[in-house]
Amino acid sequence: APHAWRAGLGAMADDADGECALCLQELRDACATRCGHRFCRSCILQAMGMYAPTWIGRCPLCRQSMSVYSLVHVASGEALASPEVSTIFGSVYVQSGGLGKASYHFDDADDCYISYASAPEEWRLDDGAAPPKRKPFARPTWDPGARTFRGSVEWGPTSFGGHRLWEYELTFAEDFCSIVGGRVVMDGAREVQFRAPWERTFRTLTYTKWTPDPATVFGSVFVQGTEWMEMHEGIASYHFDAEDDCYISYANAPSDWLLDDGTPPPAKKTFVRASYDAASRTFRGSIEWDPTFNQASRWVYEMVFSEDFSSIVAGMMREYGPSGDAVMRHTRFHDPREYQGIDDSVLVYVRRPPALLMMPRLRPP
């Protein structure tokens, strides 16, 4: 049974005054994981909140997968949250390239396809033709209990990348924010794995649920690199939580990133004199350093965002010396879509996928 592990919660409730495995204090508002470990509600939510998405993670003790949907309030036996959707149908899943670049469309149980409507010009079938804008999955099936979709793509009479048959198995997150597992097997030989975006590795496929483009930068997080990777958050990532709450995060900065007095930078460094021009999609703000950081006392930023707010495409960061009067260095922002990975003197930033920003509603304590 899906929730048979909850049968032992009665005994846990009788012993709800045990010790939290994180704070090592008496349990407060105790929560239990599927693997049987118990934590204070605030402690485990804080631990999960260190990494994106903040509602999915791994048990701090045994590293088994966990989420707010499987965490159970010991006293009530209720999960901390319930997914708002229970199916893939009516959804689209995209890679970093967005819609139409091998995006997966699940319009209905009998209408599932891959879209190549916006495929790059160099994407060609082996006969030189462009892939069809819409390539249906053959023999699609959906297993709601396992949240797993299966289907095939048949390329005959030609082939694509040297293969004629792609056989898919896709497993989705509990709240359907992304594909978290599965594989595609080509001609029964070559296999490529799917991974959750927050656990991605090289040579794997990652897909998140498509959401409409935002109308503002606020509510977004930007990390360094040409593609979002969870491990990059907290390494000088830019957080625009609200107009009056914009900051750089150093929560996961390397140990050798030190201010000039030898101390680490703060986990949250707030922009001062921040402003945003919606018409030009431009943010401006400053970071004041005392003590200095690499001899700089102030960083002055101008960031220009793409039309869909998926990246920072232009702008400049100017570093002022210890006196604050003279510019020591300046570094420009470069459009990630045009970056070739050969210029370390530029700043390249992309947004965390919006589907990984939508925190579920938690049951009240």
C-alpha positions as CSV (number, residue, x, y, z in Angstrom):
1,A,0.0,0.0,0.0
2,P,1.4,3.5,-0.9
3,H,1.2,4.7,2.7
4,A,1.7,1.4,4.6
5,W,4.8,3.0,6.3
6,R,2.5,5.3,8.2
7,A,1.2,2.4,10.3
8,G,4.0,2.9,12.8
9,L,3.1,6.6,13.4
10,G,0.9,5.7,16.3
11,A,3.9,4.5,18.2
12,M,5.9,7.5,17.1
13,A,3.1,9.8,18.3
14,D,3.3,8.2,21.8
15,D,7.0,9.1,21.8
16,A,6.8,12.5,20.2
17,D,8.9,14.0,23.0
18,G,12.1,12.4,21.6
19,E,15.1,14.2,20.2
20,C,15.4,15.9,16.8
21,A,18.2,14.5,14.8
22,L,19.1,18.0,13.5
23,C,19.0,20.4,16.5
24,L,19.5,17.6,19.1
25,Q,16.8,19.2,21.2
26,E,13.4,17.9,22.3
27,L,11.2,17.4,19.2
28,R,8.9,20.4,18.5
29,D,6.0,19.8,16.1
30,A,7.6,16.5,15.2
31,C,7.6,15.3,11.5
32,A,8.6,11.8,10.3
33,T,10.2,10.8,7.0
34,R,9.3,7.7,5.0
35,C,12.6,6.2,6.1
36,G,11.5,6.6,9.8
37,H,13.7,9.5,10.9
38,R,12.1,12.3,13.0
39,F,12.8,16.0,13.1
40,C,11.3,19.2,14.3
41,R,9.1,20.6,11.6
42,S,11.1,23.9,11.5
43,C,14.4,22.1,11.4
44,I,13.7,19.8,8.5
45,L,12.0,22.5,6.5
46,Q,15.1,24.8,7.1
47,A,17.4,21.9,6.0
48,M,15.3,21.4,2.8
49,G,15.2,25.1,2.1
50,M,19.0,25.2,1.6
51,Y,18.7,23.8,-1.9
52,A,16.2,24.1,-4.7
53,P,13.6,23.1,-5.0
54,T,13.0,23.8,-1.3
55,W,10.2,21.2,-1.0
56,I,12.1,18.2,-2.3
57,G,15.3,16.8,-1.0
58,R,17.0,13.9,0.8
59,C,16.9,12.8,4.4
60,P,19.8,14.4,6.3
61,L,20.6,11.1,8.0
62,C,20.3,8.3,5.4
63,R,20.0,10.4,2.1
64,Q,16.7,8.7,1.0
65,S,14.4,10.8,-1.1
66,M,11.9,12.9,0.7
67,S,9.6,15.8,0.2
68,V,6.9,17.8,1.9
69,Y,4.4,15.4,0.3
70,S,5.9,12.4,2.1
71,L,6.9,14.2,5.4
72,V,4.2,13.4,8.0
73,H,3.2,15.4,11.0
74,V,3.5,12.7,13.7
75,A,0.7,13.9,16.0
76,S,-1.9,14.1,13.2
77,G,-0.6,11.5,10.7
78,E,-1.2,14.0,7.9
79,A,1.3,14.9,5.2
80,L,2.7,18.4,5.3
81,A,1.3,19.2,1.8
82,S,-0.7,17.6,-0.9
83,P,0.1,17.9,-4.7
84,E,-2.3,20.3,-6.5
85,V,-2.2,18.1,-9.6
86,S,-2.3,14.4,-10.1
87,T,-1.6,13.8,-13.7
88,I,0.7,14.9,-16.6
89,F,-2.2,15.5,-19.0
90,G,-2.6,19.1,-19.9
91,S,1.1,19.8,-19.2
92,V,4.2,20.5,-21.3
93,Y,7.8,19.7,-20.2
94,V,10.8,21.6,-21.6
95,Q,14.6,21.6,-21.6
96,S,16.5,24.8,-21.1
97,G,15.8,25.7,-24.7
98,G,12.1,26.1,-24.1
99,L,9.0,25.3,-26.1
100,G,9.4,23.6,-29.5
101,K,13.0,22.4,-28.9
102,A,12.2,18.7,-28.2
103,S,9.5,19.7,-25.7
104,Y,7.2,17.0,-24.4
105,H,3.5,17.7,-24.8
106,F,0.9,15.6,-22.9
107,D,-2.4,17.1,-24.2
108,D,-4.4,14.1,-23.5
109,A,-4.0,10.3,-22.9
110,D,-4.2,9.7,-26.6
111,D,-2.5,12.9,-27.7
112,C,1.2,13.0,-26.6
113,Y,4.0,14.2,-28.8
114,I,7.4,15.8,-29.0
115,S,7.5,19.3,-30.5
116,Y,10.2,20.5,-32.8
117,A,8.4,23.7,-33.8
118,S,11.4,25.9,-32.8
119,A,14.2,23.4,-33.4
120,P,17.6,24.9,-34.3
121,E,18.4,24.8,-38.0
122,E,21.1,22.3,-37.5
123,W,18.7,19.7,-36.1
124,R,18.2,17.4,-39.2
125,L,17.0,13.9,-39.8
126,D,19.5,11.7,-41.5
127,D,18.0,12.3,-44.9
128,G,18.6,16.1,-44.5
129,A,15.0,17.1,-43.8
130,A,14.0,19.1,-40.7
131,P,12.2,17.1,-38.0
132,P,8.4,17.5,-38.1
133,K,7.0,20.2,-35.9
134,R,5.0,17.6,-34.1
135,K,6.1,14.0,-33.6
136,P,3.6,11.7,-31.8
137,F,4.4,9.1,-29.3
138,A,3.3,5.7,-30.4
139,R,1.6,3.3,-28.0
140,P,1.5,5.8,-25.1
141,T,0.6,4.5,-21.6
142,W,0.3,6.2,-18.2
143,D,0.7,4.6,-14.8
144,P,-0.7,7.0,-12.3
145,G,0.5,5.0,-9.3
146,A,4.1,5.1,-10.4
147,R,3.7,8.5,-12.1
148,T,5.3,6.9,-15.1
149,F,4.7,7.5,-18.8
150,R,5.8,5.1,-21.5
151,G,5.8,5.5,-25.3
152,S,7.8,5.2,-28.5
153,V,8.9,7.5,-31.3
154,E,9.3,5.8,-34.6
155,W,11.4,7.6,-37.2
156,G,11.1,5.3,-40.2
157,P,11.6,5.2,-43.1
158,T,14.5,7.6,-42.3
159,S,16.4,7.9,-39.0
160,F,17.4,10.6,-36.6
161,G,20.9,10.6,-35.2
162,G,21.4,7.2,-36.7
163,H,18.4,5.6,-34.8
164,R,14.9,4.7,-36.0
165,L,13.2,3.8,-32.7
166,W,13.2,5.7,-29.4
167,E,11.5,4.0,-26.5
168,Y,10.7,6.2,-23.5
169,E,10.1,5.7,-19.9
170,L,9.5,8.9,-17.9
171,T,8.9,9.2,-14.2
172,F,7.6,12.5,-12.8
173,A,8.0,14.3,-9.4
174,E,5.2,14.0,-6.8
175,D,3.9,17.4,-7.7
176,F,4.7,17.0,-11.4
177,C,7.1,20.0,-11.4
178,S,9.6,18.0,-13.5
179,I,10.7,14.6,-14.8
180,V,12.8,13.0,-12.1
181,G,13.8,9.6,-13.7
182,G,13.5,7.2,-16.6
183,R,15.3,6.7,-19.8
184,V,15.1,6.6,-23.6
185,V,16.5,3.6,-25.4
186,M,17.4,4.0,-29.0
187,D,17.2,1.0,-31.3
188,G,17.4,-1.3,-28.2
189,A,21.1,-0.3,-27.8
190,R,22.0,3.2,-26.8
191,E,20.4,4.5,-23.6
192,V,20.2,8.0,-22.1
193,Q,19.0,8.6,-18.6
194,F,16.6,11.3,-17.3
195,R,17.5,13.0,-14.0
196,A,15.8,15.5,-11.8
197,P,17.0,19.0,-12.6
198,W,18.4,19.4,-9.1
199,E,20.4,16.1,-9.5
200,R,21.5,16.5,-13.0
201,T,24.8,15.1,-14.3
202,F,26.5,15.4,-17.6
203,R,25.1,13.3,-20.4
204,T,21.6,13.1,-18.8
205,L,18.3,14.7,-19.9
206,T,16.5,17.2,-17.6
207,Y,13.0,18.5,-18.1
208,T,10.8,20.8,-16.0
209,K,7.2,21.7,-16.4
210,W,6.6,24.6,-18.6
211,T,5.0,27.8,-17.2
212,P,4.2,31.0,-18.9
213,D,6.9,33.6,-19.0
214,P,6.8,36.0,-16.0
215,A,6.1,39.7,-16.4
216,T,8.8,40.8,-14.0
217,V,12.1,39.8,-12.5
218,F,10.8,39.7,-9.0
219,G,10.3,36.2,-7.7
220,S,13.2,34.9,-9.6
221,V,16.7,33.5,-8.9
222,F,19.6,33.6,-11.3
223,V,22.8,31.4,-11.1
224,Q,26.1,31.5,-13.0
225,G,26.4,29.3,-16.1
226,T,24.6,28.7,-19.4
227,E,22.1,26.2,-17.8
228,W,20.6,26.2,-14.3
229,M,22.2,23.7,-11.9
230,E,21.2,23.4,-8.3
231,M,24.8,23.2,-7.1
232,H,25.3,26.8,-8.4
233,E,22.8,28.4,-6.1
234,G,24.5,30.2,-3.2
235,I,27.6,30.8,-5.2
236,A,27.1,34.5,-5.9
237,S,23.6,33.8,-7.1
238,Y,21.2,36.7,-7.6
239,H,17.9,36.6,-5.7
240,F,15.1,39.0,-6.5
241,D,12.5,38.0,-4.0
242,A,10.7,41.3,-4.0
243,E,11.3,45.0,-5.0
244,D,12.6,45.6,-1.5
245,D,14.4,42.2,-1.0
246,C,17.1,41.7,-3.6
247,Y,20.4,40.1,-2.7
248,I,23.5,38.0,-3.6
249,S,23.6,34.6,-1.9
250,Y,27.0,33.2,-0.8
251,A,25.3,30.4,1.2
252,N,27.3,27.7,-0.7
253,A,30.4,29.8,-1.6
254,P,33.7,28.0,-1.8
255,S,35.8,28.0,1.4
256,D,38.5,30.1,-0.3
257,W,36.1,33.0,-1.0
258,L,37.1,35.4,1.7
259,L,36.8,39.1,2.5
260,D,40.1,40.9,2.9
261,D,40.0,40.5,6.7
262,G,39.9,36.7,6.2
263,T,36.2,36.2,7.0
264,P,33.7,34.5,4.6
265,P,31.2,36.7,2.9
266,P,27.7,36.7,4.5
267,A,25.2,34.1,3.3
268,K,22.9,37.0,2.2
269,K,24.4,40.3,0.9
270,T,21.6,42.8,0.2
271,F,21.6,45.2,-2.7
272,V,21.4,48.9,-1.6
273,R,19.9,51.7,-3.7
274,A,18.1,49.1,-5.8
275,S,15.8,50.1,-8.6
276,Y,14.1,48.4,-11.5
277,D,13.0,49.9,-14.8
278,A,10.2,47.7,-16.2
279,A,10.2,49.2,-19.7
280,S,13.9,48.3,-20.3
281,R,13.9,45.3,-18.0
282,T,16.9,46.8,-16.2
283,F,17.9,46.4,-12.5
284,R,20.4,48.7,-10.8
285,G,21.8,48.3,-7.4
286,S,25.0,48.4,-5.3
287,I,26.8,46.1,-2.9
288,E,28.8,47.8,-0.2
289,W,31.8,45.9,1.3
290,D,33.3,46.7,4.7
291,P,35.7,45.0,5.1
292,T,36.6,45.1,1.4
293,F,36.3,42.2,-1.0
294,N,39.3,41.7,-3.3
295,Q,40.2,45.3,-2.5
296,A,36.8,46.6,-3.6
297,S,34.6,48.6,-1.3
298,R,31.6,48.8,-3.6
299,W,30.1,46.9,-6.6
300,V,27.7,48.8,-8.8
301,Y,25.4,46.7,-11.0
302,E,23.4,47.2,-14.1
303,M,21.6,44.1,-15.3
304,V,19.4,43.8,-18.4
305,F,17.1,40.8,-18.6
306,S,15.9,38.9,-21.7
307,E,12.3,39.4,-22.8
308,D,11.2,36.2,-21.2
309,F,13.4,36.8,-18.0
310,S,15.2,33.5,-18.6
311,S,18.7,35.2,-18.4
312,I,20.7,38.3,-18.0
313,V,21.7,39.4,-21.5
314,A,23.6,42.7,-21.0
315,G,24.8,45.1,-18.4
316,M,27.9,45.8,-16.3
317,M,29.4,45.3,-12.8
318,R,31.8,48.0,-11.7
319,E,34.2,47.5,-8.8
320,Y,35.3,50.6,-6.8
321,G,38.5,50.7,-4.8
322,P,39.0,51.0,-1.1
323,S,38.3,54.8,-1.2
324,G,35.1,54.2,-3.2
325,D,36.0,56.9,-5.7
326,A,37.8,55.2,-8.6
327,V,36.7,52.2,-10.7
328,M,39.2,49.4,-10.3
329,R,37.6,46.8,-12.7
330,H,34.5,46.4,-14.7
331,T,32.9,43.1,-15.9
332,R,30.2,42.9,-18.4
333,F,27.2,40.5,-18.6
334,H,27.0,38.2,-21.6
335,D,24.0,36.7,-23.2
336,P,24.1,32.9,-22.3
337,R,22.6,32.0,-25.7
338,E,25.6,33.4,-27.4
339,Y,28.3,32.4,-24.9
340,Q,30.9,29.9,-26.3
341,G,32.5,29.1,-22.9
342,I,35.9,30.6,-23.8
343,D,35.8,34.0,-22.1
344,D,36.2,33.9,-18.3
345,S,36.2,37.7,-18.1
346,V,32.4,37.9,-18.5
347,L,29.4,37.2,-16.3
348,V,26.9,34.6,-17.5
349,Y,23.6,34.1,-15.6
350,V,20.4,32.1,-16.2
351,R,17.2,31.8,-14.2
352,R,16.1,28.9,-12.0
353,P,13.1,27.3,-13.9
354,P,9.9,28.8,-12.7
355,A,8.4,25.4,-12.0
356,L,11.1,25.0,-9.3
357,L,10.1,28.3,-7.6
358,M,6.5,27.4,-6.9
359,M,6.5,26.4,-3.2
360,P,3.5,24.2,-2.3
361,R,1.0,25.3,0.4
362,L,1.9,23.6,3.6
363,R,-0.6,22.5,6.2
364,P,-0.6,24.8,9.2
365,P,1.4,23.6,12.2
